[in-house]
Amino acid sequence: MPVGPLNRVRLTPRQARRLRVLAASALMVLAAVLLAARLASRSSVLVVGVYGLLLILCGLVIELSRRGRTRLGSYLLGAGLLASFVMDFAVLS
């Protein structure tokens, strides 16, 4: 079947769950690396709070994906990522 703008290949629910778990896991690793880099440059409770909440959110998204709530997990992951980057640049900088 040709793949084009009108003929989309859809993921199975299992593939979608795996994709969300992988994305949240990769984001968790990235958040941990950023947290370590931020703590190396300065020690602040606010830094730990922002990145700690992002790590908790990633864990929540992984659990939601395991339970089949991939769409909700995707929305939470996007909103949490956006909020953490806004907090990082607006408040922590």
Secondary structure as the mmCIF struct_conf table of DSSP 4:
data_model
#
loop_
_struct_conf.conf_type_id
_struct_conf.id
_struct_conf.beg_label_comp_id
_struct_conf.beg_label_asym_id
_struct_conf.beg_label_seq_id
_struct_conf.end_label_comp_id
_struct_conf.end_label_asym_id
_struct_conf.end_label_seq_id
BEND BEND1 GLY A 4 ASN A 7
HELX_LH_PP_P HELX_LH_PP_P1 ARG A 8 THR A 12
HELX_RH_AL_P HELX_RH_AL_P1 PRO A 13 SER A 41
HELX_RH_AL_P HELX_RH_AL_P2 VAL A 45 ARG A 66
TURN_TY1_P TURN_TY1_P1 ARG A 67 GLY A 68
HELX_RH_AL_P HELX_RH_AL_P3 THR A 70 MET A 87
HELX_RH_PI_P HELX_RH_PI_P1 ASP A 88 LEU A 92
#
